[in-house]
Amino acid sequence: MSRIDPVRAVAARYDRTTIALHWTTAGLVAALWSIGQTIDFWPKGTLRVDYRSLHIVLGALLGGVIVARLIWRLSRGARVASEGPRFLVFVAKAVHGVLYALVGGTVGLGALTAFANGDSLFGLVSLPSFAPGNRGVEQFLRGWHSFGANAVLILAGLHAAAALGHHFVLRDNTLRRMLPGLAPPGPTPGA
């Protein structure tokens, strides 16, 4: 007789770690995109260096959170049954995969941009530059990093809209099972 691992069994909602990592990712993506859009508003000098440093540090943190999410998801994260028509389940899984790839790629491009530029972190340490004086490489990487960040934001917005659609139109538990601090969802309203 085989024993079922309760952590790997299909659950009614996501576990606390998965929920915390999800919302941490969402908050970091929003903060990083906002900082990235406003870096050039700051005057050149210490304030801009510090603001850019914050962007780099939060980007590195996001990279760590994504790695932690993947490890958690593959090893211990709760498995939640997909809701909805088969086509929507397929689209949801594809969007999640693309989001992971886009966020990871955007973080990687951001790191390459910081190292190409030889950025200073809070005026305390300078990153070694692999392209000193080569503005073309830095601008190329920055352009793709910016494109990736915008793509992440758009796809994350669609992801959020789909969750709201599940909640308000389909009236299922898709959104509820990822919200922190709620009791496990009960029966679908109106069922």
C-alpha positions in Angstrom: 0.0 0.0 0.0 1.5 3.4 -1.0 1.4 6.4 1.2 0.1 9.7 -0.2 2.2 12.7 0.7 -0.3 15.2 2.0 1.7 18.2 0.8 1.7 16.8 -2.8 -2.0 15.8 -2.8 -4.5 18.1 -4.6 -5.5 20.9 -2.2 -8.5 23.2 -2.1 -6.2 26.2 -2.0 -2.5 27.1 -2.3 -0.3 26.7 0.7 0.9 29.8 2.7 4.4 29.7 1.2 3.1 29.6 -2.4 0.7 32.4 -1.7 3.5 34.5 0.0 5.9 33.9 -2.9 3.2 34.8 -5.5 2.3 38.1 -3.9 5.9 38.9 -3.2 6.6 38.4 -6.9 3.7 40.6 -7.8 4.8 43.4 -5.5 8.4 43.3 -6.7 7.4 43.3 -10.3 5.1 46.3 -9.8 7.8 48.2 -7.7 10.6 47.4 -10.2 8.6 48.5 -13.2 7.6 51.7 -11.4 11.2 52.4 -10.5 12.4 51.6 -14.0 9.9 54.0 -15.5 11.0 56.9 -13.2 14.8 56.5 -12.8 15.5 59.2 -15.4 13.3 61.7 -13.5 16.0 62.0 -10.8 18.8 64.4 -11.3 22.2 62.9 -12.1 24.2 62.2 -9.0 23.7 60.5 -5.7 19.9 60.3 -5.7 19.8 58.7 -9.2 22.6 56.3 -8.2 20.7 55.3 -5.1 17.4 54.9 -6.9 19.0 52.8 -9.6 20.8 50.8 -6.9 17.5 50.1 -5.3 16.2 48.9 -8.6 19.2 46.5 -9.0 18.9 45.2 -5.5 15.2 44.6 -5.8 15.8 42.9 -9.2 18.3 40.5 -7.6 15.7 39.8 -4.8 13.1 39.1 -7.5 15.5 36.7 -9.1 15.9 34.9 -5.8 12.2 34.8 -5.2 11.6 33.2 -8.7 14.2 30.6 -8.0 12.6 29.9 -4.6 9.2 29.7 -6.3 10.4 27.1 -8.8 12.1 25.0 -6.1 9.0 25.2 -3.9 6.7 24.5 -6.7 8.6 21.4 -7.9 9.3 20.0 -4.4 6.7 20.9 -1.8 4.1 23.4 -3.1 0.5 22.4 -2.8 -1.1 21.0 -6.0 -4.4 22.7 -6.7 -6.9 21.2 -9.2 -7.4 23.4 -12.2 -10.9 24.9 -12.7 -12.7 25.6 -15.9 -12.8 24.3 -19.4 -9.8 22.3 -20.7 -8.9 25.1 -23.1 -8.7 27.7 -20.3 -6.7 25.3 -18.1 -4.2 25.0 -21.0 -4.0 28.7 -21.5 -3.5 29.3 -17.8 -0.6 26.9 -17.7 0.9 28.4 -20.8 0.6 31.9 -19.3 2.3 30.8 -16.1 5.1 29.2 -18.0 5.6 32.3 -20.1 5.5 34.6 -17.0 8.2 32.5 -15.3 10.4 32.7 -18.5 9.8 36.4 -19.0 10.4 37.4 -15.4 13.6 35.2 -15.3 14.8 36.6 -18.7 14.1 40.2 -17.7 16.0 39.7 -14.4 18.8 38.2 -16.3 18.9 41.1 -18.8 18.8 43.5 -16.0 21.8 41.9 -14.4 23.7 41.9 -17.7 22.8 45.6 -18.1 24.1 46.5 -14.7 27.3 44.6 -15.3 27.7 46.0 -18.8 27.4 49.5 -17.4 29.6 48.8 -14.3 26.9 50.3 -12.1 27.6 51.5 -8.6 25.5 50.1 -5.8 24.7 53.0 -3.4 28.1 54.5 -4.1 29.7 51.7 -2.0 30.7 49.2 -4.6 31.0 49.2 -8.3 30.0 46.2 -10.3 32.8 45.0 -12.7 32.0 46.0 -16.3 32.3 43.5 -19.0 31.8 46.2 -21.7 33.6 49.3 -20.4 33.0 52.3 -22.5 30.8 50.3 -25.0 27.5 52.2 -24.8 26.1 50.2 -27.7 26.2 46.9 -25.7 24.7 48.6 -22.6 21.9 50.3 -24.7 21.1 47.0 -26.5 20.7 45.2 -23.2 18.8 48.0 -21.6 16.4 48.1 -24.6 15.7 44.3 -24.3 15.4 44.6 -20.5 12.8 47.4 -20.9 10.9 45.4 -23.5 10.9 42.3 -21.2 9.7 44.4 -18.2 6.8 45.8 -20.3 5.9 42.4 -21.5 5.9 41.0 -18.0 3.7 43.9 -16.8 1.2 43.3 -19.7 1.1 39.6 -19.2 0.7 40.0 -15.4 -2.1 42.4 -16.0 -3.9 39.9 -18.2 -3.2 37.2 -15.6 -4.9 39.4 -12.9 -7.8 40.2 -15.3 -8.3 36.5 -15.8 -8.3 35.9 -12.1 -10.9 38.6 -11.7 -12.9 37.1 -14.6 -12.9 33.8 -12.8 -14.1 35.4 -9.6 -16.8 37.7 -11.0 -17.9 36.0 -14.2 -17.3 32.3 -13.8 -17.8 32.6 -10.0 -15.3 29.9 -9.2 -12.6 29.7 -6.5 -9.6 30.5 -8.7 -8.9 33.9 -7.2 -10.0 33.0 -3.6 -7.5 30.1 -3.3 -4.5 32.5 -3.9 -5.7 35.3 -1.6 -3.8 35.4 1.7 -5.5 35.1 5.0 -8.8 33.6 3.8 -10.3 30.4 5.1 -10.3 27.6 2.5 -13.0 28.3 -0.1 -16.4 26.8 0.3 -18.8 25.8 -2.5 -18.9 28.0 -5.6 -21.4 30.9 -5.0 -24.7 30.2 -6.8 -24.0 26.5 -7.1 
